[in-house]
Amino acid sequence: MLFRKVIAALSAAVISFTGLSLIREDDVSAAVSIDSLYADFTEVNFISKSGGDITFGVDGSEIYVNTSCANNIDITIVDESNRPVTASMTADGSCRFEVASSISANTIYYVVFEYSAEGVDYRQWDIYITKRSDGTLAMLKSLIYDFNVERCSELWTDDQSLQECLQPQNDVCCDDPDIIAIAESITRGCNTDWEKSYAIYTFIVSNFAYDFIQVDDRSVVYQDDAAVLLRRKIAVCEGFGNTYVALCRAVGVPAAVSFGIGAQAYDFMHNQSYLNNENPNHAWACVCLDGTWYHVDPTWDMQNAYEGNSYDTGVITEGDYSYDYYLLPLEIFSMTHKICDADTIHGIESTGTCGPNANYSISRDAVITISGSGEITLPYGVNGFRFVEFAPGSNITSIGEYCFQDCDALEYVILPDSVTRIEDGAFITCEDLEYVYLPDGVEYIGEGAFLYCDQLSYIYIPDSVTDIGDWAFDSCPWLIISAPSSLANSIVYDYDVEPIRVIARS
């Protein structure tokens, strides 16, 4: 039995967005008290491929498993130095084991919980427990579990919201005839959404390969469109999420792409710097089955790898796939994933300030309305909208630094005539952004203002612009720019990926 808690190629596999800052493993943070990790739950419910329950819990001095579908159960308690502190405990169904006498009080342990259910083998190793001073067992949660509970509140199950999770979105082209045909072929013979989801997940983790070349390649803008990826079958995490969701939606299974931070459980239990970080470095998916949303991460269940020196010359190395990150309960998923945003179509209703003299409100129909004056910068993590409106009578003069960073669902923006400045990184990594109107009167476009807006198609730079920062439109491969001749020749200096065309106006 393998006791080292190592997720294969984790450090590379979670990085799918170029140019984003990541928390390093050597970040220093204040010591975390074990008292802050005590969970308000005493059991977690794992799910088989057809919805059967496998419940793991603690009760007094014992751990237990209640199940009607699991067998070949093997459990070992391990300390954080990866040393087993109990012998292997085995059973062929529901069971209980006394373990409190084998562990120390106020010390963190994790459980290696292996079992088979409906012909599928699973290994769960992100269940954390401890012993209280009174000798009873308690389950532990990650530092970001409560944050994830709040973020999952956007995964709604009313009929309208579920219907929205069947519609096409950018890179999730579930209405594409080829995708529909492939999805129907994969799920032929499936009678339930559970069976369809499992068949699609199996198809991806067994047929696709993780693109390690893309992680470091800055000379190519890789496409995450599901239709493209189904032909190449080589991608990174966002591509796997898009493809799984597109295939699910094509056969009527509600699903959504989700973005956030991937790390090892040790980090999410000891490193407090993750608490205030929302710079995504990973993507996965979630699926709604029988009215409940579950998280799935095909990247971490996949072992096929595409490696080499270039996009064209890489070689695929095949490996075994698993289902360890398929249909995980939130308590366990939160040990390794911080959920920053699910790419839902509806808006996340909220209000707040976005500048010294400006406010915002977000509606159910995914419109953010900004009012007030001066410079605006949205609070970190506010991104649950698709469209931007500026309230009548407003006098917004500047789109502040990183104002719309990572607003992945944002589709178009018409800036008001009062805007004169677009600051550094204002729209960086707005991956669905297709069009922005810049009014006459804009004078400055900042460094990296539209960096990695890979769906941006056309920008008209007015004659009033006198200064454009470095890499303002870098890695926008579909972009056509119309610019004054005085600026046209200098816009794309030292770009990794240049726009399709820059038109110089006389």
N, C-alpha and C positions, 0 to 999 in steps of 0.2 A: 504494500500500500504506500502511496506517495504522500508524504506529509508536508512537504514544502509548499507554501501558499504562493505559487507562481502562476500567473496567467500568461500563457504563451505570447511572447512578443508584445506585451502590454504597452511598453513605453513607446513603441512605434505605432501599434495598431490603433490607439485612440486618437492619434493626431491626424485629423482629416481636413482641417482648415488652416491654410497658410496664413502667416502674418499675425496670428493671435498669440497673446501671452499665455503661458501655462505656469501653474504653480510647480516649483521644483521640489523634489523630494527632500532637499536639504534646507527648505525654509524653516526658520526657527519660530516656534510659537510657545506660548505659555503652556505649562503642563496641564493636561486634562485630568480632572478629578473623576474617578470611577463613579462617584455619586451622580455626575451629570449624564452618565451613559445608561443608567437604569431605565429599562423600557416600561411602559404602562401596559404591555401585553405579556402574556405568559405562554403563548403558543403562536406558531405561524402555520399557514395552510398552503402547502405545495399542491400543484394541480397536475394530473396526468394529461395525456394528449387528448383525452375525450372528456375531461372535466372531473375525473375522480379525485377524491381528497386524500392527501397524505399529510396528516397533521403531526407536527413535532412540537413538544412543549415541555415545560418543567412543572413539577408539583412536589413541594416539600423538598426532600433530599433526592428525588428521582427525576430522570428524564423519561419521556414516554413518546410512543408513536401510535396514533390511531389511524387505521386505514382499512379499506376493504378492497384495495386494488394493488397494493405494493407487496413485494416479496424480496427475498435475497437481501434483507436489511443487514447492514454492517455499520457500526457506529464506533468511533474512537474520539476521546477527548484529548485535545492537543494544546500545549501552552504557546505563548507568543514567540518562543524561540524555536517553534516547530518540533518540539519533543512530545511524543505521546505520553500521557500521564495515566491512561487506562489501557488495559488490554482490549482487543477487538471484541465488541459485543454484537452478537448476531441473533437474528430471528427471521421467521418466514411470514410475518404479519404483524398485527398490533402487539406491542410489547412495552415493558417498563424495566428500567435498570436504575439501581442505586449508584450514584456517582459522587455525592457530596463528600463522602469519606476519603475520596481519592484526590481532592483538590483543596487548595488553600483559600481562605477567606479573602475577599477584596482583591482578587487577582483575576485578570482577564484570560479566558480560555475560548477556543473555538472548537466547533464540532465538525468532524468529518462524517457526513451522513450519506451513505451510499445505499441505493436500492434500485429495484427494477419495478416498472409498472407498465402493464399492457405491452410488454415486449421491448420497452425502452429502458436503457440503463442511465442512471443519473448519479451525479456526485455533487452534493451541496456542502460547501465548506465555508460559508459565510454566516453560519449561525453562531452567535457569541453568547456565552453564559458566564456567570460568576457565582460565588457563594457569599451570602450575607454573613454578617457577624453572628447571627443566630443559627447558622448552619443550614438555612434553606437556600434553594437555588433561585436565581433570577436571570431573566434574559436581558441582554444589552442591545442598545440601538446605536446607530452611527450618529455622528454630530449633525448630519444634514437630514436625518429622517424627518423631523418636524417640518423643515423647509420643503421637503418633497411632498409631504401630505398636503401642504397649502398649494403647491404648484399643480398637483394632480386634480385640484378642484376645477380646473378648466376642461377636464375630460368629462363632458356631460353625456347623459344617456337618454335624454328626451328624444322623441322621434325626429324633430327638426335637426338637432345636432348630429344624430347618427346618419341622417340622410346627407348632411354636409360632408360627413366623413366617407362618403361614397363618390364624391365629385372629383373631377380632375383638378390638379394644381400644378404649378411650375415643377417640372421634373417628376411629377406623379401623374403621368398621362394615361390614366386608367381607361380612357375612351379610345385609345389608339387601337385600331383593328388587330395589329400584330400582338399587342399585349393581351387583348381579350382572347385571341386564339390560343396563345401560350398558356394563359391562366386556365382556360377551359380544358386544355389538354392535361395540365398538371393535376387538376382536380376531378378529372373524369372518374366517375364511380363514387365520389364523395357525396354523402347524403346530409351532412351537417356542416355548420360553420367551423366547428372544432376540427373536423376532418380536413376541410379546405385549408385552414390556417396551417395545420401540421404538414400537409403535403407541400404547400408553398415554402414553408420554412426549410423543410428537408431539401427541396430543390435548390434553394439558395446556398445553404451551408455545404452541400455536397458538390455543386457544380461551379460555384464562383471561387475566385482566388483573391486574396488580399494583395493590393498593389503597393508593395514596399517602395517601388521606384517613385511613385507619385508623391510619397511623403517628402522627399527632398528635391523633387524636380520643380524648378521655377521657370522653365522655358516653355512649358505647355500648360494651357488651361484645360484641365480635364473636365469632361462632361459627366454630370450626375443624373442625366435624364434616363429614366428607366428603360425606354425603348432602345436607346443606344447601348446601355449596359447589358441588356439581354442578348445583344449580338456579340459583345466582346467578353462578357462574363469575368471582367477584371475591374475591381473598383476598390474604394475605401469605404469607411463606415457609412457616410451619408448616402452613398450609392446603394449600399445594401438595404438601408432603410427605405429609400425611395422605391426600390424594386419590389421589396416585400409588400409595401403599402399599395403600390400600383396594382400588383397581381391580386391582392386581397380585394381591393375595391372593384376590380374588373369582374369578380364573381360574387359581388354583393356582400362582402364581409367588411364592416366598418373598421378602419385602421387609420393611423396617423404617424407621421415622422416626428421624432422627439430629439431635442438637442440638449447637451449638457456637458458635464465633466465626468470623465472616467478615471478611476484611480484604484489602488488596492485598498482593501478593507482596513488595513493597518493605518493608512493615511487618514481615512475618514473617521477614525476613532481617536487619533492622537494629534492631528494637525489642524489647529483652529483657524489657520489662514484660509481654509476652504470655505468657511462660513460666509464670508463676504465676497467671494469670487464668483462671478457669473460669466467669465470668458469661456465659451464652450470649446472643448477640444475633442468632442466625440458626438456621435449621433447613433440612434437606434430606432426602434419603432414600438408602437403599442397597438393592441388589437382588442376590439370589444366582442366578447363571446357571451351569449346569454345574458346580456345586460351588465356585464362587468368588464372593466378595462384591465388588461394584463400587459406587462412589459416583456419585450423580446429583444435580444441583442445577437443577431447573426454574426457580427464581427468576432465576438468572443467565443462563439461556438465553432468557428471555422478554422481549419488548419492548412488549407491550400494557400500557397504563397506565390506571388509573381515577383521575381527578383532579377536584378541585372543592372545594366548601365543606361538603358534608354527605354522610352515608351515602346519602341518597335522590336527591341532585341532581347527582352526579358524571357525568362524561362519559368514555367510553372512547376513547383514542387508540391506534390500531393501529400495530404495528411488526413488523419481521421477527424471526423466531425463529432460533435456532441450536442446535447440538448440541455446543458446545465444552466443556460441563460434564457430558456424558453418558458414563458408564462410564469415568471417569477412573482411572488408576492412582494408588495412594496417594502415590507420590513427587511427583506433580504436584498432586494434590488438596491435599496438605499445604502447598503454596505459598500458598494462599488460605483454607484452612479448618482450624480447630483443632477436633478432635473431642472434645467433652466427654462425650457419652453417646449411645448408641443405645438406642432405646426397645424393648429386647427383653423378652420375658416372663420368661426365666430370671433368677435372681439371679447377681450377680457375687460369687463366694465370696471372702470376706476377713474378717479380724479386726483389731481395733485398740482404741485407747482413745477414749472420747467424753466425757471429763470427768476431773477429778482423781481420782475414785474410781469410775469407771464404764468398762465395756468393751462392745464390740459384736461380733457375728459375723453374717455373711450366708451363707445356705445356697443351694444350687442351685435350690430351689423358691421363691426370691425372698422369704424371710422374714428380717428382721433381728431378732435377739434381743439385748436390752439388759439388762445386769446391773450391780449395784453400788448406789451411793447418791449423793445430792446432785444437782447440776445436770449435765445432759448437753448437749453440742453436738457433732454429728457433724463429723468433719474435712471440710474443703472438698472437694467433688467426690465424696463418698461418697453415691451415690444409686441403686445398682443393686439395688433391692428394691421389692416391692409391698405388703408387710404388715409390721407392727411387733408384736413380742411383748416383754413384760417378764418376765424370769426370776423364778421364785418366790423369795421372800426378799429381793428388791431393795427399796430404799427411795429411789426417784427422787423428788426434791422439786420440781425445776424443769426445764422444757423451755427450754433456753437460747436466746439470740438467734440467729436464722437457723439453728436446729438442723436443720430439714428443708427448707431453702430449695432450690427447684428439684428436689425429689424427684418428678419428673413422673409416675412410674409408681405412686406411693403411692395406695392406694385407700381404706383406712379405718384408723383408729387408736382403740384403747380405752386411755385413759390410766389408770394405776393409782391407787388411792385415796390414795397418798402424795403425789401432785402437788398443789402449792399455787400454782404460778406458771407462766404461759405467757408467755415474754418476747417482746420486740419481734421481729417478722418470723419467728416460730418456724416457721410453715408457709407462708410467702409463696411464691406461684407453684407450689403443688402442684396442678397442673392436672387430675389425675385423682382427687383426693381428694373422696370423696362423703359420708363420715360420720366424725365425731369424737365420742367420748364423753368428756365432762368430768365428773369425779367430784365429789361433795360434798367441800368442803374447798378447792377452787380459789378463790383470792382475787383474783388479778390476771390479766388478759388484755392483753397488750402492744400497743403501736402497730403496726398493720399485721400483726398475728399471723396472720391468714388472708387477707391481701390477695391478690387475683387467683386465689383458689381457685374457678374458675368452674364447677366441677361440684358444689360443696358444696351439699347439699340441706336439711339440718336440723341445728340446734345447740340444745341445751338448756343454758342458762346457769344453774348452780345458785345458790341463794339465798346461798351463801357468798361469791360474787364481789362485791367492793366497788369495783373500779376497772377500767374498760375503756379502753384507749388509743385515740387517734384512728385512724380508718380500719381498725380491727381486722377488719371484715368488708366492706370496700369492694370493689366490683367482683366480688361473688358474686351473679350475677343470678338464680340459682335457689334462693336460700337462704331458708328460714323459720327465724326465731329465736324461741325462747321464753325470756323474760327476766323477772326480778323487776320489778315496776312502778317501783321506785326507779331503775332503770337504763334501762328500755325506751325512754323518750322522748329519751334523750341518746345512744343508741348510734350512730345514723347521721348525726350532724351533719357537714355539709360533705363528704358522700360524692360521688364522681363518679357511681357507679352504686349505688343502694340495693338491699338484699335485697327479695324479693317481699313479705315481710310480717314485722313484728315483733309478736309476741304478748306483751302485758303480763299477767303473772300477779299476782294480788292476794296 
